[in-house]
């Protein structure tokens, strides 16, 4: 399609770019149970983004927060700032969230997710399920914290942990981490 050809030309036109983020309204895969069928049905787009070494794909239509990795492409479904909160595809309740993305002078990307009534609490990755979706839409959780071990991630990944984040007793955030520190378990 013409749009894919255009995007490929745009991505190739800047070979010296150190970091590339693509923003879109719709996600590449389903994140929300309520919007399950509303995503971009184009595996060739995902392949183009992976081949172009895009660092991050951001979308918002599903109104759930989930940081994912698939085939080396980091994807984040940005949660809502208001009350239109939906459940993740596996039924895990979500919460309103705010995502802060910053690039430093070397074009390294740092990400922080915040939750709470006034976005006062850092949302740790371990509060999200280790994976969501099925079959060709299976997405692995992307860790936003450098200090997590696989055992800690698996032990903390439950709906209960996510529900606890919606309460007032969540600790405040540590400093931002560079994108290189992010890993998918």
C-alpha positions as CSV (number, residue, x, y, z in Angstrom):
1,X,0.0,0.0,0.0
2,X,1.0,3.6,-0.6
3,X,1.1,4.5,3.1
4,X,3.6,1.7,3.9
5,X,5.8,2.8,1.0
6,X,5.6,6.4,2.3
7,X,6.5,5.3,5.9
8,X,9.4,3.2,4.6
9,X,10.8,6.2,2.7
10,X,10.4,8.5,5.8
11,X,12.2,6.0,8.0
12,X,15.0,5.5,5.4
13,X,15.4,9.2,4.8
14,X,17.1,9.7,8.2
15,X,19.8,7.1,8.5
16,X,21.8,9.0,11.1
17,X,18.9,9.2,13.5
18,X,19.8,7.6,16.8
19,X,16.3,6.9,18.0
20,X,13.0,6.6,16.3
21,X,9.5,6.7,17.9
22,X,6.4,6.2,15.9
23,X,3.1,7.5,17.3
24,X,-0.3,6.2,16.1
25,X,-3.8,6.3,17.4
26,X,-4.5,2.6,16.9
27,X,-2.2,-0.1,18.3
28,X,-0.6,-2.9,16.2
29,X,-2.2,-5.5,18.5
30,X,-5.2,-5.6,20.8
31,X,-4.5,-4.3,24.3
32,X,-8.0,-3.8,25.6
33,X,-10.8,-6.3,26.0
34,X,-13.4,-3.7,25.1
35,X,-11.6,-2.6,22.0
36,X,-10.2,-6.0,21.0
37,X,-11.1,-5.7,17.3
38,X,-9.9,-2.1,16.9
39,X,-6.3,-2.3,16.0
40,X,-4.2,-2.0,12.8
41,X,-4.5,-5.4,11.0
42,X,-1.1,-5.1,9.2
43,X,1.7,-7.5,10.0
44,X,3.7,-5.9,7.2
45,X,3.6,-2.6,9.1
46,X,5.0,-4.3,12.2
47,X,7.7,-6.0,10.1
48,X,8.6,-2.6,8.5
49,X,9.0,-1.0,12.0
50,X,11.1,-3.9,13.2
51,X,13.3,-3.8,10.1
52,X,13.7,-0.1,10.4
53,X,14.8,-0.5,14.0
54,X,12.1,1.7,15.4
55,X,12.7,2.0,19.2
56,X,9.1,2.6,20.3
57,X,5.6,2.5,18.9
58,X,3.1,4.5,21.0
59,X,-0.7,4.2,20.7
60,X,-3.7,5.4,22.8
61,X,-7.1,4.2,21.4
62,X,-7.5,1.3,23.8
63,X,-7.3,3.4,27.0
64,X,-5.2,0.9,28.9
65,X,-1.6,1.1,29.9
66,X,0.7,-1.8,28.9
67,X,4.3,-1.7,28.0
68,X,5.1,-4.6,25.6
69,X,7.8,-6.1,23.4
70,X,7.4,-8.3,20.4
71,X,10.1,-9.2,17.9
72,X,12.4,-6.5,19.2
73,X,9.8,-3.7,18.8
74,X,8.8,-1.9,22.0
75,X,5.0,-1.0,22.0
76,X,3.2,1.0,24.6
77,X,-0.5,1.4,24.8
78,X,-0.9,4.7,26.7
79,X,-3.6,4.6,29.3
80,X,-6.3,7.3,29.8
81,X,-5.8,10.5,31.9
82,X,-9.5,10.5,32.8
83,X,-12.3,8.0,33.6
84,X,-12.5,6.0,30.4
85,X,-10.5,3.2,31.9
86,X,-10.8,-0.3,30.2
87,X,-9.5,-3.8,31.1
88,X,-6.5,-5.4,29.4
89,X,-7.3,-8.2,27.0
90,X,-6.8,-10.8,29.7
91,X,-9.4,-9.1,31.9
92,X,-6.8,-7.5,34.2
93,X,-8.3,-4.2,35.4
94,X,-6.4,-1.1,34.3
95,X,-6.1,2.4,35.9
96,X,-5.6,5.9,34.6
97,X,-2.0,6.5,33.7
98,X,0.4,9.2,32.5
99,X,3.4,8.2,30.4
100,X,6.5,10.5,30.5
101,X,9.0,9.9,27.6
102,X,12.2,11.9,27.5
103,X,15.2,11.8,25.2
104,X,18.6,12.9,26.5
105,X,21.4,14.6,24.5
106,X,22.5,11.2,23.1
107,X,19.0,10.4,21.9
108,X,18.5,7.8,24.6
109,X,14.9,7.4,25.6
110,X,13.7,7.2,29.2
111,X,10.2,6.2,30.2
112,X,8.1,6.5,33.3
113,X,4.5,5.5,33.9
114,X,2.5,7.2,36.6
115,X,-0.8,6.4,38.2
116,X,-3.0,7.4,41.1
117,X,-5.7,10.1,41.5
118,X,-3.2,12.9,40.7
119,X,-0.5,10.7,39.0
120,X,1.6,10.8,42.1
121,X,2.7,7.1,42.1
122,X,5.1,5.4,39.8
123,X,3.6,2.4,38.0
124,X,6.1,-0.5,38.3
125,X,6.2,-3.0,35.4
126,X,5.7,-5.9,37.8
127,X,2.2,-4.8,38.4
128,X,1.3,-5.7,34.8
129,X,0.7,-9.2,33.6
130,X,3.9,-10.9,32.2
131,X,2.2,-11.3,28.9
132,X,-1.2,-10.5,27.2
133,X,-2.9,-11.7,24.1
134,X,-2.9,-15.0,22.3
135,X,-1.5,-16.5,19.2
136,X,-0.3,-13.9,16.7
137,X,-1.2,-11.2,19.2
138,X,0.9,-12.4,22.1
139,X,2.8,-9.5,23.7
140,X,5.5,-9.8,26.4
141,X,5.7,-7.2,29.2
142,X,8.5,-4.6,28.8
143,X,10.3,-3.9,32.0
144,X,10.6,-0.2,32.9
145,X,12.8,-1.0,36.0
146,X,16.4,-2.0,35.7
147,X,16.5,-3.8,39.2
148,X,13.8,-6.4,38.6
149,X,14.8,-10.0,38.4
150,X,12.7,-12.5,36.5
151,X,11.6,-14.1,39.8
152,X,10.5,-10.8,41.1
153,X,8.5,-10.1,37.9
154,X,6.8,-13.4,38.0
155,X,6.0,-13.3,41.7
156,X,4.5,-9.8,41.5
157,X,2.5,-10.2,38.2
158,X,-1.0,-10.6,39.4
159,X,-4.3,-8.8,39.1
160,X,-4.0,-8.2,42.8
161,X,-0.7,-6.2,42.3
162,X,-2.4,-4.1,39.7
163,X,-5.4,-3.5,41.9
164,X,-3.1,-2.4,44.7
165,X,-1.7,0.3,42.5
166,X,-5.1,1.9,42.3
167,X,-4.9,2.6,46.0
168,X,-3.0,5.4,47.8
169,X,0.0,3.4,49.1
170,X,2.2,3.2,46.1
171,X,5.8,4.4,46.5
172,X,7.1,7.4,44.5
173,X,9.3,6.9,41.4
174,X,13.1,6.3,41.1
175,X,15.1,8.3,38.5
176,X,14.4,7.8,34.8
177,X,16.2,5.0,33.1
178,X,17.7,5.0,29.6
179,X,16.0,2.9,27.0
180,X,19.0,0.5,26.9
181,X,18.1,-0.5,30.4
182,X,14.6,-1.7,29.4
183,X,14.3,-5.4,28.8
184,X,11.5,-7.8,28.0
185,X,11.4,-10.7,30.4
